[in-house]
Amino acid sequence: MTNTPAQPTAAGVDAVVPFAVEALDVRGRVINMGPVLNSMLARHKYPAPVNKLLSEAIVLTAMLGSTLKFEGRLTLQAQTDGAVSTLVVDFNAPDGLRAMAQFSEDKVAEVAAKDGFKPDHLLGKGHLAFTIDQGAHTSRYQGIVVLNGTTLEEAAHEYFQKSEQIPTFVRLGVAEVLTKAEEGGADHSWAAGGIMVQFLPQSLDRLKQADIHPGDAPEGHEAHEIDEDDAWVEARSLVETVKDDELIDPSLTVEGLLYRLFHERGASVFSPQLMADKCTCSEEKITAMMQNFSEADKTEMKAEGTVHIKCDFCSKDYELDANKVFED
């Protein structure tokens, strides 16, 4: 190992750690989340199955968002006809995360009670959008993946295959942690982790590999066969062996995990990027949003006097004087 951080990066420290396996032309990221994740989940009091699904989405968004090289935002948003109808996670560079979900409690309970339940079963048919917003003076970029029994891991693979043309493999792991409370009850918390590897060849021989099929060939045309590079096959196969408990084990450092995977090839580990629980809501933004209401709505709110608005992400309550908000 080279270029390692001064302190080992244990699970649960809410950081994304970049790494590289130069021998395989692979770059990647490992994330471990604990306190920040629990801070985000605790304010919503969602059912455990929803928390697990949302945790996977948070981990995935953090890994993808941490690759941004500018002051911008990456948003993961799912819209489905399933028990969870809406799932949104925002990453605001360089470190801010916020998340929310909308769901039917009855449907969640029904789906979660079935044998072999997995959090992705809460997502029905629909789509998952990855949106990159680089600011007011640039165009937004959006990649959309169709959801139809698709896991978030599979959706990430499809996004990179079709939108980025980069061979990518993602593993996500989430667990509910139960500890005995002093008064005899149980304290609930969450731990989540993930690892992402991408094949970014530098050598001329590896750069000659055929392009990944984008998946939009006309109907009736067969996709061309791709002979995958041996280096990529090796890297992906190694990461496929990662178990959930390795991603959330508080005693296993990032360096330890990467050593397990790539000790024969050697991996360089770079400085961690800390994550934070940060909502971007503000009274100013809500006031600006209210200016877009219809004149009828404005008149009604002015008659009521006080307007109460709650942020869907951070659950903060805002109490505004409608007459001041809409004063001429």
Summary of the structure (lengths in Angstrom):
residues: 328
radius of gyration: 22.0
end to end distance: 63.9
largest distance: 71.6
contacts: 1002
relative contact order: 0.19
helix: 32%
strand: 31%
